[in-house]
Amino acid sequence: MVIEIKIGDIVSLRKPHPCGSFEWEIVRLGADIGIKCQKCRHRVLLPRGTFERRVKDFVSRA
């Protein structure tokens, strides 16, 4: 299942970041998805398949 995502979307992932936040902003698209934690601003690159499995819900759309 392909999820339609855009830069600027805010998503909620299934597991929290070590800082305690579940919300991430999409900052890069491609084979890898770049996400930025909304609480501590840490940036992470995830392979698209891993990202799509971990997404729980869209908090807001760009």
CHARMM-style PDB file with segment names, atoms N, HN, CA, C and O in Angstrom:
ATOM      1  N   MET     1       0.842  -1.178   0.000  1.00  0.00      PROA
ATOM      2  CA  MET     1       0.000   0.000   0.000  1.00  0.00      PROA
ATOM      3  C   MET     1       0.891   1.247   0.000  1.00  0.00      PROA
ATOM      4  O   MET     1       1.748   1.398   0.871  1.00  0.00      PROA
ATOM      5  N   VAL     2       0.693   2.121  -0.957  1.00  0.00      PROA
ATOM      6  HN  VAL     2      -0.003   1.999  -1.664  1.00  0.00      PROA
ATOM      7  CA  VAL     2       1.475   3.340  -1.069  1.00  0.00      PROA
ATOM      8  C   VAL     2       0.716   4.475  -0.384  1.00  0.00      PROA
ATOM      9  O   VAL     2      -0.465   4.695  -0.652  1.00  0.00      PROA
ATOM     10  N   ILE     3       1.400   5.185   0.493  1.00  0.00      PROA
ATOM     11  HN  ILE     3       2.359   5.007   0.711  1.00  0.00      PROA
ATOM     12  CA  ILE     3       0.809   6.311   1.206  1.00  0.00      PROA
ATOM     13  C   ILE     3       1.200   7.593   0.480  1.00  0.00      PROA
ATOM     14  O   ILE     3       2.371   7.797   0.158  1.00  0.00      PROA
ATOM     15  N   GLU     4       0.222   8.454   0.225  1.00  0.00      PROA
ATOM     16  HN  GLU     4      -0.729   8.288   0.486  1.00  0.00      PROA
ATOM     17  CA  GLU     4       0.510   9.732  -0.425  1.00  0.00      PROA
ATOM     18  C   GLU     4       0.970  10.730   0.633  1.00  0.00      PROA
ATOM     19  O   GLU     4       0.196  11.131   1.503  1.00  0.00      PROA
ATOM     20  N   ILE     5       2.243  11.125   0.546  1.00  0.00      PROA
ATOM     21  HN  ILE     5       2.871  10.799  -0.160  1.00  0.00      PROA
ATOM     22  CA  ILE     5       2.812  12.065   1.510  1.00  0.00      PROA
ATOM     23  C   ILE     5       3.439  13.239   0.768  1.00  0.00      PROA
ATOM     24  O   ILE     5       3.850  13.119  -0.386  1.00  0.00      PROA
ATOM     25  N   LYS     6       3.502  14.374   1.455  1.00  0.00      PROA
ATOM     26  HN  LYS     6       3.168  14.471   2.393  1.00  0.00      PROA
ATOM     27  CA  LYS     6       4.096  15.590   0.896  1.00  0.00      PROA
ATOM     28  C   LYS     6       5.016  16.208   1.940  1.00  0.00      PROA
ATOM     29  O   LYS     6       4.863  15.970   3.138  1.00  0.00      PROA
ATOM     30  N   ILE     7       5.959  16.993   1.478  1.00  0.00      PROA
ATOM     31  HN  ILE     7       6.084  17.186   0.505  1.00  0.00      PROA
ATOM     32  CA  ILE     7       6.836  17.711   2.397  1.00  0.00      PROA
ATOM     33  C   ILE     7       5.989  18.681   3.218  1.00  0.00      PROA
ATOM     34  O   ILE     7       5.161  19.415   2.679  1.00  0.00      PROA
ATOM     35  N   GLY     8       6.209  18.668   4.506  1.00  0.00      PROA
ATOM     36  HN  GLY     8       6.882  18.071   4.944  1.00  0.00      PROA
ATOM     37  CA  GLY     8       5.446  19.533   5.409  1.00  0.00      PROA
ATOM     38  C   GLY     8       4.347  18.812   6.157  1.00  0.00      PROA
ATOM     39  O   GLY     8       3.805  19.359   7.118  1.00  0.00      PROA
ATOM     40  N   ASP     9       3.994  17.583   5.744  1.00  0.00      PROA
ATOM     41  HN  ASP     9       4.434  17.139   4.964  1.00  0.00      PROA
ATOM     42  CA  ASP     9       2.995  16.794   6.476  1.00  0.00      PROA
ATOM     43  C   ASP     9       3.534  16.471   7.866  1.00  0.00      PROA
ATOM     44  O   ASP     9       4.737  16.284   8.046  1.00  0.00      PROA
ATOM     45  N   ILE    10       2.639  16.407   8.843  1.00  0.00      PROA
ATOM     46  HN  ILE    10       1.661  16.558   8.697  1.00  0.00      PROA
ATOM     47  CA  ILE    10       2.995  15.983  10.201  1.00  0.00      PROA
ATOM     48  C   ILE    10       2.342  14.624  10.417  1.00  0.00      PROA
ATOM     49  O   ILE    10       1.127  14.477  10.280  1.00  0.00      PROA
ATOM     50  N   VAL    11       3.172  13.623  10.762  1.00  0.00      PROA
ATOM     51  HN  VAL    11       4.159  13.743  10.874  1.00  0.00      PROA
ATOM     52  CA  VAL    11       2.658  12.269  10.969  1.00  0.00      PROA
ATOM     53  C   VAL    11       2.940  11.814  12.389  1.00  0.00      PROA
ATOM     54  O   VAL    11       3.849  12.310  13.055  1.00  0.00      PROA
ATOM     55  N   SER    12       2.138  10.858  12.837  1.00  0.00      PROA
ATOM     56  HN  SER    12       1.400  10.455  12.296  1.00  0.00      PROA
ATOM     57  CA  SER    12       2.335  10.227  14.130  1.00  0.00      PROA
ATOM     58  C   SER    12       2.844   8.815  13.869  1.00  0.00      PROA
ATOM     59  O   SER    12       2.232   8.067  13.106  1.00  0.00      PROA
ATOM     60  N   LEU    13       3.966   8.441  14.500  1.00  0.00      PROA
ATOM     61  HN  LEU    13       4.463   9.049  15.120  1.00  0.00      PROA
ATOM     62  CA  LEU    13       4.521   7.107  14.327  1.00  0.00      PROA
ATOM     63  C   LEU    13       4.112   6.208  15.490  1.00  0.00      PROA
ATOM     64  O   LEU    13       3.697   6.692  16.543  1.00  0.00      PROA
ATOM     65  N   ARG    14       4.233   4.904  15.293  1.00  0.00      PROA
ATOM     66  HN  ARG    14       4.570   4.511  14.438  1.00  0.00      PROA
ATOM     67  CA  ARG    14       3.779   3.936  16.294  1.00  0.00      PROA
ATOM     68  C   ARG    14       4.601   3.951  17.576  1.00  0.00      PROA
ATOM     69  O   ARG    14       4.044   3.804  18.664  1.00  0.00      PROA
ATOM     70  N   LYS    15       5.917   4.127  17.468  1.00  0.00      PROA
ATOM     71  HN  LYS    15       6.370   4.246  16.584  1.00  0.00      PROA
ATOM     72  CA  LYS    15       6.777   4.134  18.649  1.00  0.00      PROA
ATOM     73  C   LYS    15       7.280   5.555  18.895  1.00  0.00      PROA
ATOM     74  O   LYS    15       7.541   6.291  17.943  1.00  0.00      PROA
ATOM     75  N   PRO    16       7.419   5.944  20.161  1.00  0.00      PROA
ATOM     76  CA  PRO    16       7.902   7.304  20.432  1.00  0.00      PROA
ATOM     77  C   PRO    16       9.400   7.440  20.199  1.00  0.00      PROA
ATOM     78  O   PRO    16      10.147   6.465  20.280  1.00  0.00      PROA
ATOM     79  N   HSD    17       9.825   8.660  19.909  1.00  0.00      PROA
ATOM     80  HN  HSD    17       9.219   9.453  19.843  1.00  0.00      PROA
ATOM     81  CA  HSD    17      11.238   9.011  19.854  1.00  0.00      PROA
ATOM     82  C   HSD    17      11.738   9.001  21.301  1.00  0.00      PROA
ATOM     83  O   HSD    17      10.934   9.206  22.211  1.00  0.00      PROA
ATOM     84  N   PRO    18      13.018   8.774  21.548  1.00  0.00      PROA
ATOM     85  CA  PRO    18      13.509   8.781  22.931  1.00  0.00      PROA
ATOM     86  C   PRO    18      13.175  10.057  23.719  1.00  0.00      PROA
ATOM     87  O   PRO    18      13.133  10.018  24.949  1.00  0.00      PROA
ATOM     88  N   CYS    19      12.939  11.178  23.039  1.00  0.00      PROA
ATOM     89  HN  CYS    19      12.973  11.210  22.041  1.00  0.00      PROA
ATOM     90  CA  CYS    19      12.559  12.408  23.741  1.00  0.00      PROA
ATOM     91  C   CYS    19      11.102  12.365  24.204  1.00  0.00      PROA
ATOM     92  O   CYS    19      10.687  13.207  25.000  1.00  0.00      PROA
ATOM     93  N   GLY    20      10.317  11.393  23.718  1.00  0.00      PROA
ATOM     94  HN  GLY    20      10.654  10.708  23.072  1.00  0.00      PROA
ATOM     95  CA  GLY    20       8.931  11.228  24.150  1.00  0.00      PROA
ATOM     96  C   GLY    20       7.884  11.648  23.135  1.00  0.00      PROA
ATOM     97  O   GLY    20       6.693  11.442  23.366  1.00  0.00      PROA
ATOM     98  N   SER    21       8.293  12.231  22.021  1.00  0.00      PROA
ATOM     99  HN  SER    21       9.260  12.399  21.833  1.00  0.00      PROA
ATOM    100  CA  SER    21       7.347  12.715  21.014  1.00  0.00      PROA
ATOM    101  C   SER    21       6.979  11.630  20.007  1.00  0.00      PROA
ATOM    102  O   SER    21       7.823  10.822  19.619  1.00  0.00      PROA
ATOM    103  N   PHE    22       5.714  11.618  19.585  1.00  0.00      PROA
ATOM    104  HN  PHE    22       5.029  12.275  19.900  1.00  0.00      PROA
ATOM    105  CA  PHE    22       5.246  10.712  18.548  1.00  0.00      PROA
ATOM    106  C   PHE    22       5.124  11.418  17.199  1.00  0.00      PROA
ATOM    107  O   PHE    22       4.963  10.754  16.175  1.00  0.00      PROA
ATOM    108  N   GLU    23       5.199  12.756  17.179  1.00  0.00      PROA
ATOM    109  HN  GLU    23       5.331  13.295  18.011  1.00  0.00      PROA
ATOM    110  CA  GLU    23       4.916  13.537  15.974  1.00  0.00      PROA
ATOM    111  C   GLU    23       6.184  13.911  15.221  1.00  0.00      PROA
ATOM    112  O   GLU    23       7.176  14.340  15.811  1.00  0.00      PROA
ATOM    113  N   TRP    24       6.127  13.736  13.889  1.00  0.00      PROA
ATOM    114  HN  TRP    24       5.321  13.387  13.410  1.00  0.00      PROA
ATOM    115  CA  TRP    24       7.269  13.999  13.012  1.00  0.00      PROA
ATOM    116  C   TRP    24       6.809  14.786  11.795  1.00  0.00      PROA
ATOM    117  O   TRP    24       5.694  14.597  11.310  1.00  0.00      PROA
ATOM    118  N   GLU    25       7.677  15.675  11.301  1.00  0.00      PROA
ATOM    119  HN  GLU    25       8.583  15.828  11.695  1.00  0.00      PROA
ATOM    120  CA  GLU    25       7.410  16.442  10.082  1.00  0.00      PROA
ATOM    121  C   GLU    25       8.216  15.841   8.934  1.00  0.00      PROA
ATOM    122  O   GLU    25       9.388  15.505   9.102  1.00  0.00      PROA
ATOM    123  N   ILE    26       7.579  15.705   7.753  1.00  0.00      PROA
ATOM    124  HN  ILE    26       6.626  15.978   7.616  1.00  0.00      PROA
ATOM    125  CA  ILE    26       8.254  15.195   6.561  1.00  0.00      PROA
ATOM    126  C   ILE    26       9.106  16.321   5.989  1.00  0.00      PROA
ATOM    127  O   ILE    26       8.590  17.399   5.694  1.00  0.00      PROA
ATOM    128  N   VAL    27      10.421  16.078   5.829  1.00  0.00      PROA
ATOM    129  HN  VAL    27      10.840  15.203   6.069  1.00  0.00      PROA
ATOM    130  CA  VAL    27      11.313  17.112   5.302  1.00  0.00      PROA
ATOM    131  C   VAL    27      12.014  16.681   4.017  1.00  0.00      PROA
ATOM    132  O   VAL    27      12.649  17.513   3.369  1.00  0.00      PROA
ATOM    133  N   ARG    28      11.921  15.406   3.627  1.00  0.00      PROA
ATOM    134  HN  ARG    28      11.405  14.730   4.154  1.00  0.00      PROA
ATOM    135  CA  ARG    28      12.576  14.919   2.414  1.00  0.00      PROA
ATOM    136  C   ARG    28      11.803  13.739   1.866  1.00  0.00      PROA
ATOM    137  O   ARG    28      11.346  12.884   2.624  1.00  0.00      PROA
ATOM    138  N   LEU    29      11.654  13.689   0.542  1.00  0.00      PROA
ATOM    139  HN  LEU    29      12.025  14.384  -0.073  1.00  0.00      PROA
ATOM    140  CA  LEU    29      10.975  12.572  -0.120  1.00  0.00      PROA
ATOM    141  C   LEU    29      11.912  11.920  -1.116  1.00  0.00      PROA
ATOM    142  O   LEU    29      12.846  12.555  -1.604  1.00  0.00      PROA
ATOM    143  N   GLY    30      11.671  10.679  -1.413  1.00  0.00      PROA
ATOM    144  HN  GLY    30      10.912  10.163  -1.016  1.00  0.00      PROA
ATOM    145  CA  GLY    30      12.480   9.915  -2.355  1.00  0.00      PROA
ATOM    146  C   GLY    30      12.463   8.463  -1.944  1.00  0.00      PROA
ATOM    147  O   GLY    30      11.495   8.002  -1.340  1.00  0.00      PROA
ATOM    148  N   ALA    31      13.530   7.723  -2.263  1.00  0.00      PROA
ATOM    149  HN  ALA    31      14.317   8.098  -2.753  1.00  0.00      PROA
ATOM    150  CA  ALA    31      13.638   6.332  -1.835  1.00  0.00      PROA
ATOM    151  C   ALA    31      13.700   6.275  -0.312  1.00  0.00      PROA
ATOM    152  O   ALA    31      13.185   5.344   0.307  1.00  0.00      PROA
ATOM    153  N   ASP    32      14.339   7.288   0.287  1.00  0.00      PROA
ATOM    154  HN  ASP    32      14.758   8.044  -0.215  1.00  0.00      PROA
ATOM    155  CA  ASP    32      14.368   7.435   1.737  1.00  0.00      PROA
ATOM    156  C   ASP    32      13.490   8.624   2.106  1.00  0.00      PROA
ATOM    157  O   ASP    32      13.402   9.600   1.361  1.00  0.00      PROA
ATOM    158  N   ILE    33      12.841   8.532   3.267  1.00  0.00      PROA
ATOM    159  HN  ILE    33      12.912   7.739   3.872  1.00  0.00      PROA
ATOM    160  CA  ILE    33      11.986   9.609   3.749  1.00  0.00      PROA
ATOM    161  C   ILE    33      12.714  10.294   4.901  1.00  0.00      PROA
ATOM    162  O   ILE    33      13.118   9.637   5.861  1.00  0.00      PROA
ATOM    163  N   GLY    34      12.882  11.602   4.808  1.00  0.00      PROA
ATOM    164  HN  GLY    34      12.554  12.135   4.028  1.00  0.00      PROA
ATOM    165  CA  GLY    34      13.498  12.373   5.884  1.00  0.00      PROA
ATOM    166  C   GLY    34      12.416  12.913   6.794  1.00  0.00      PROA
ATOM    167  O   GLY    34      11.463  13.544   6.336  1.00  0.00      PROA
ATOM    168  N   ILE    35      12.566  12.662   8.095  1.00  0.00      PROA
ATOM    169  HN  ILE    35      13.340  12.150   8.467  1.00  0.00      PROA
ATOM    170  CA  ILE    35      11.589  13.157   9.062  1.00  0.00      PROA
ATOM    171  C   ILE    35      12.315  13.914  10.168  1.00  0.00      PROA
ATOM    172  O   ILE    35      13.477  13.639  10.469  1.00  0.00      PROA
ATOM    173  N   LYS    36      11.603  14.883  10.773  1.00  0.00      PROA
ATOM    174  HN  LYS    36      10.660  15.106  10.528  1.00  0.00      PROA
ATOM    175  CA  LYS    36      12.175  15.712  11.831  1.00  0.00      PROA
ATOM    176  C   LYS    36      11.236  15.683  13.022  1.00  0.00      PROA
ATOM    177  O   LYS    36      10.045  15.963  12.888  1.00  0.00      PROA
ATOM    178  N   CYS    37      11.773  15.341  14.196  1.00  0.00      PROA
ATOM    179  HN  CYS    37      12.741  15.113  14.305  1.00  0.00      PROA
ATOM    180  CA  CYS    37      10.992  15.277  15.428  1.00  0.00      PROA
ATOM    181  C   CYS    37      10.447  16.668  15.752  1.00  0.00      PROA
ATOM    182  O   CYS    37      11.171  17.659  15.660  1.00  0.00      PROA
ATOM    183  N   GLN    38       9.180  16.738  16.126  1.00  0.00      PROA
ATOM    184  HN  GLN    38       8.592  15.932  16.201  1.00  0.00      PROA
ATOM    185  CA  GLN    38       8.554  18.022  16.417  1.00  0.00      PROA
ATOM    186  C   GLN    38       8.958  18.563  17.789  1.00  0.00      PROA
ATOM    187  O   GLN    38       8.813  19.760  18.035  1.00  0.00      PROA
ATOM    188  N   LYS    39       9.458  17.717  18.682  1.00  0.00      PROA
ATOM    189  HN  LYS    39       9.576  16.745  18.481  1.00  0.00      PROA
ATOM    190  CA  LYS    39       9.816  18.173  20.019  1.00  0.00      PROA
ATOM    191  C   LYS    39      11.289  18.592  20.110  1.00  0.00      PROA
ATOM    192  O   LYS    39      11.591  19.699  20.557  1.00  0.00      PROA
ATOM    193  N   CYS    40      12.213  17.702  19.683  1.00  0.00      PROA
ATOM    194  HN  CYS    40      11.968  16.803  19.319  1.00  0.00      PROA
ATOM    195  CA  CYS    40      13.642  17.990  19.845  1.00  0.00      PROA
ATOM    196  C   CYS    40      14.338  18.376  18.541  1.00  0.00      PROA
ATOM    197  O   CYS    40      15.529  18.688  18.543  1.00  0.00      PROA
ATOM    198  N   ARG    41      13.592  18.356  17.410  1.00  0.00      PROA
ATOM    199  HN  ARG    41      12.624  18.102  17.408  1.00  0.00      PROA
ATOM    200  CA  ARG    41      14.086  18.747  16.084  1.00  0.00      PROA
ATOM    201  C   ARG    41      15.166  17.823  15.520  1.00  0.00      PROA
ATOM    202  O   ARG    41      15.874  18.217  14.593  1.00  0.00      PROA
ATOM    203  N   HSD    42      15.314  16.609  16.050  1.00  0.00      PROA
ATOM    204  HN  HSD    42      14.739  16.289  16.803  1.00  0.00      PROA
ATOM    205  CA  HSD    42      16.269  15.624  15.535  1.00  0.00      PROA
ATOM    206  C   HSD    42      15.790  15.128  14.168  1.00  0.00      PROA
ATOM    207  O   HSD    42      14.599  14.877  13.983  1.00  0.00      PROA
ATOM    208  N   ARG    43      16.721  14.985  13.204  1.00  0.00      PROA
ATOM    209  HN  ARG    43      17.688  15.189  13.354  1.00  0.00      PROA
ATOM    210  CA  ARG    43      16.368  14.528  11.857  1.00  0.00      PROA
ATOM    211  C   ARG    43      16.799  13.084  11.659  1.00  0.00      PROA
ATOM    212  O   ARG    43      17.877  12.682  12.098  1.00  0.00      PROA
ATOM    213  N   VAL    44      15.942  12.299  10.988  1.00  0.00      PROA
ATOM    214  HN  VAL    44      15.067  12.626  10.632  1.00  0.00      PROA
ATOM    215  CA  VAL    44      16.195  10.882  10.749  1.00  0.00      PROA
ATOM    216  C   VAL    44      15.823  10.562   9.305  1.00  0.00      PROA
ATOM    217  O   VAL    44      14.856  11.111   8.775  1.00  0.00      PROA
ATOM    218  N   LEU    45      16.589   9.672   8.665  1.00  0.00      PROA
ATOM    219  HN  LEU    45      17.374   9.226   9.095  1.00  0.00      PROA
ATOM    220  CA  LEU    45      16.250   9.144   7.336  1.00  0.00      PROA
ATOM    221  C   LEU    45      15.785   7.706   7.502  1.00  0.00      PROA
ATOM    222  O   LEU    45      16.470   6.895   8.126  1.00  0.00      PROA
ATOM    223  N   LEU    46      14.623   7.390   6.946  1.00  0.00      PROA
ATOM    224  HN  LEU    46      14.067   8.049   6.439  1.00  0.00      PROA
ATOM    225  CA  LEU    46      14.094   6.029   6.978  1.00  0.00      PROA
ATOM    226  C   LEU    46      13.829   5.551   5.557  1.00  0.00      PROA
ATOM    227  O   LEU    46      13.370   6.332   4.723  1.00  0.00      PROA
ATOM    228  N   PRO    47      14.111   4.281   5.265  1.00  0.00      PROA
ATOM    229  CA  PRO    47      13.700   3.742   3.963  1.00  0.00      PROA
ATOM    230  C   PRO    47      12.173   3.835   3.847  1.00  0.00      PROA
ATOM    231  O   PRO    47      11.464   3.709   4.846  1.00  0.00      PROA
ATOM    232  N   ARG    48      11.674   4.053   2.636  1.00  0.00      PROA
ATOM    233  HN  ARG    48      12.250   4.156   1.825  1.00  0.00      PROA
ATOM    234  CA  ARG    48      10.243   4.262   2.421  1.00  0.00      PROA
ATOM    235  C   ARG    48       9.390   3.127   2.997  1.00  0.00      PROA
ATOM    236  O   ARG    48       8.361   3.388   3.619  1.00  0.00      PROA
ATOM    237  N   GLY    49       9.804   1.877   2.797  1.00  0.00      PROA
ATOM    238  HN  GLY    49      10.640   1.665   2.291  1.00  0.00      PROA
ATOM    239  CA  GLY    49       9.031   0.735   3.305  1.00  0.00      PROA
ATOM    240  C   GLY    49       8.921   0.745   4.821  1.00  0.00      PROA
ATOM    241  O   GLY    49       7.850   0.490   5.371  1.00  0.00      PROA
ATOM    242  N   THR    50      10.014   1.037   5.490  1.00  0.00      PROA
ATOM    243  HN  THR    50      10.884   1.244   5.043  1.00  0.00      PROA
ATOM    244  CA  THR    50      10.013   1.114   6.949  1.00  0.00      PROA
ATOM    245  C   THR    50       9.121   2.256   7.422  1.00  0.00      PROA
ATOM    246  O   THR    50       8.346   2.094   8.366  1.00  0.00      PROA
ATOM    247  N   PHE    51       9.229   3.399   6.773  1.00  0.00      PROA
ATOM    248  HN  PHE    51       9.858   3.530   6.007  1.00  0.00      PROA
ATOM    249  CA  PHE    51       8.403   4.556   7.137  1.00  0.00      PROA
ATOM    250  C   PHE    51       6.921   4.224   7.007  1.00  0.00      PROA
ATOM    251  O   PHE    51       6.139   4.530   7.907  1.00  0.00      PROA
ATOM    252  N   GLU    52       6.522   3.596   5.889  1.00  0.00      PROA
ATOM    253  HN  GLU    52       7.157   3.346   5.158  1.00  0.00      PROA
ATOM    254  CA  GLU    52       5.107   3.294   5.663  1.00  0.00      PROA
ATOM    255  C   GLU    52       4.561   2.299   6.686  1.00  0.00      PROA
ATOM    256  O   GLU    52       3.381   2.361   7.033  1.00  0.00      PROA
ATOM    257  N   ARG    53       5.398   1.386   7.173  1.00  0.00      PROA
ATOM    258  HN  ARG    53       6.356   1.336   6.892  1.00  0.00      PROA
ATOM    259  CA  ARG    53       4.960   0.448   8.214  1.00  0.00      PROA
ATOM    260  C   ARG    53       4.788   1.150   9.556  1.00  0.00      PROA
ATOM    261  O   ARG    53       3.911   0.779  10.336  1.00  0.00      PROA
ATOM    262  N   ARG    54       5.611   2.158   9.837  1.00  0.00      PROA
ATOM    263  HN  ARG    54       6.323   2.459   9.203  1.00  0.00      PROA
ATOM    264  CA  ARG    54       5.602   2.820  11.142  1.00  0.00      PROA
ATOM    265  C   ARG    54       4.569   3.932  11.280  1.00  0.00      PROA
ATOM    266  O   ARG    54       4.250   4.331  12.399  1.00  0.00      PROA
ATOM    267  N   VAL    55       4.040   4.439  10.171  1.00  0.00      PROA
ATOM    268  HN  VAL    55       4.299   4.115   9.261  1.00  0.00      PROA
ATOM    269  CA  VAL    55       3.067   5.540  10.247  1.00  0.00      PROA
ATOM    270  C   VAL    55       1.766   5.036  10.865  1.00  0.00      PROA
ATOM    271  O   VAL    55       1.217   4.011  10.462  1.00  0.00      PROA
ATOM    272  N   LYS    56       1.294   5.785  11.852  1.00  0.00      PROA
ATOM    273  HN  LYS    56       1.739   6.618  12.179  1.00  0.00      PROA
ATOM    274  CA  LYS    56       0.036   5.445  12.516  1.00  0.00      PROA
ATOM    275  C   LYS    56      -1.099   6.326  11.991  1.00  0.00      PROA
ATOM    276  O   LYS    56      -2.193   5.840  11.703  1.00  0.00      PROA
ATOM    277  N   ASP    57      -0.821   7.635  11.870  1.00  0.00      PROA
ATOM    278  HN  ASP    57       0.068   8.030  12.104  1.00  0.00      PROA
ATOM    279  CA  ASP    57      -1.887   8.571  11.486  1.00  0.00      PROA
ATOM    280  C   ASP    57      -1.251   9.876  10.996  1.00  0.00      PROA
ATOM    281  O   ASP    57      -0.093  10.166  11.296  1.00  0.00      PROA
ATOM    282  N   PHE    58      -2.025  10.654  10.240  1.00  0.00      PROA
ATOM    283  HN  PHE    58      -2.965  10.418   9.996  1.00  0.00      PROA
ATOM    284  CA  PHE    58      -1.608  11.991   9.822  1.00  0.00      PROA
ATOM    285  C   PHE    58      -2.190  12.984  10.812  1.00  0.00      PROA
ATOM    286  O   PHE    58      -3.401  13.012  11.030  1.00  0.00      PROA
ATOM    287  N   VAL    59      -1.327  13.802  11.414  1.00  0.00      PROA
ATOM    288  HN  VAL    59      -0.343  13.779  11.236  1.00  0.00      PROA
ATOM    289  CA  VAL    59      -1.765  14.832  12.349  1.00  0.00      PROA
ATOM    290  C   VAL    59      -2.265  16.036  11.555  1.00  0.00      PROA
ATOM    291  O   VAL    59      -3.330  16.580  11.847  1.00  0.00      PROA
ATOM    292  N   SER    60      -1.482  16.453  10.538  1.00  0.00      PROA
ATOM    293  HN  SER    60      -0.617  16.011  10.301  1.00  0.00      PROA
ATOM    294  CA  SER    60      -1.907  17.537   9.651  1.00  0.00      PROA
ATOM    295  C   SER    60      -1.277  17.343   8.288  1.00  0.00      PROA
ATOM    296  O   SER    60      -0.218  16.731   8.155  1.00  0.00      PROA
ATOM    297  N   ARG    61      -1.944  17.873   7.278  1.00  0.00      PROA
ATOM    298  HN  ARG    61      -2.805  18.371   7.385  1.00  0.00      PROA
ATOM    299  CA  ARG    61      -1.461  17.792   5.903  1.00  0.00      PROA
ATOM    300  C   ARG    61      -0.911  19.133   5.476  1.00  0.00      PROA
ATOM    301  O   ARG    61      -1.404  20.179   5.898  1.00  0.00      PROA
ATOM    302  N   ALA    62       0.127  19.103   4.625  1.00  0.00      PROA
ATOM    303  HN  ALA    62       0.527  18.253   4.282  1.00  0.00      PROA
ATOM    304  CA  ALA    62       0.724  20.351   4.137  1.00  0.00      PROA
ATOM    305  C   ALA    62      -0.181  21.018   3.134  1.00  0.00      PROA
ATOM    306  OT1 ALA    62       0.154  22.081   2.612  1.00  0.00      PROA
TER     307      ALA     62
END
